[in-house]
Amino acid sequence: MVIFRSTLFFIYFVTVSAAVFIGALPTLLMPPAAVIAASRFWSRAVFFGARVLAGQTFEIRGTPPAHGALIASKHMSMWDTMAIYLAVYAPAAVLKRELLRIPFYGWYIAKAGIIAIDRGGHASALRKMATEARAAFAKGRSVLIFPEGHRHEPDDPPDYKPGVAALYGQLDTPCYPVALNSGLFWTGALGFFKKPGTMVLEFLDPIPPGLKRQAFMALLQDRIEGATRKLVDEGRRAFTAKGIS
């Protein structure tokens, strides 16, 4: 059943994405707000298909920041970025530069104002990221970063990179940690398999500005990993209750 419903959703996803990406081409000539609106519409359409075809719902817990803030999120699937993009209006997401090369998708995220980084650029990449983050923050936008730099499976050991600490020090703003359990539901290569249930994304209590780098990193990892473990365990208990393996 999971394979069948996952295949239906994949067909729906490709069809809807193609329709939105082509239909929204005129927004590339408009102010960024037009692209942002199209992107949020696309996310809602994808989540609609996930609910109807794959039996997936989602829940946002905690309080998202109402205005410019630093958001540091666990990352398990493509779902994460879309969910945060709906919960927080137009955050400037720190993403790998290679995504800009993807036709249509890369054009839209560039227009929306992502912060594209070269993960092999080391110190120069960190400086560029901080400069672009300050510019976005000055416009009242929140800045979203995935501290581990790439997707992790639910049981993978944590691997937090220094970029989030650089942004925390540069922006001098509270950091909102985010925990989630989407990796239980979007599984397999490129998240093809969709297991039914309720995905949870949780905004945790913000970390105040001004902490030393080491103290900040330890607190951030402790909060995200601790809350993520609880959400993953919660999701697995739900699977067991429903007989889903």
TAKAQUI-V385904 format. One record per pair of residues at least 24 apart in sequence whose C-alpha atoms are under 6 Angstrom apart, sorted by the first residue. I is the first residue (numbers start at 1). J is the second residue. If there is no record, write none. Layout:
# TAKAQUI-V385904
I:J ; I:J
This chain:
# TAKAQUI-V385904
5:53 ; 5:54 ; 6:193 ; 6:194 ; 9:53 ; 32:111 ; 32:112 ; 36:112 ; 43:82 ; 54:196 ; 55:196 ; 56:196 ; 56:197 ; 56:198 ; 57:198 ; 58:198 ; 58:199 ; 58:200 ; 59:200 ; 60:201 ; 60:202 ; 61:202 ; 62:202 ; 62:203 ; 63:203 ; 64:203 ; 68:140 ; 68:141 ; 68:142 ; 69:142 ; 70:142 ; 70:143 ; 70:175 ; 71:144 ; 71:175 ; 71:176 ; 72:145 ; 72:146 ; 72:177 ; 73:146 ; 73:177 ; 73:178 ; 74:179 ; 75:151 ; 76:151 ; 76:152 ; 76:153 ; 76:183 ; 77:183 ; 91:141 ; 91:142 ; 91:143 ; 92:143 ; 92:144 ; 93:143 ; 93:144 ; 93:145 ; 94:145 ; 130:167 ; 154:183 ; 172:209 ; 173:209 ; 174:206 ; 174:207 ; 174:208 ; 174:209 ; 175:206 ; 175:207 ; 176:206 ; 177:204 ; 178:202 ; 178:203 ; 178:204 ; 179:224 ; 179:227 ; 179:228 ; 180:228 ; 181:231 ; 181:232
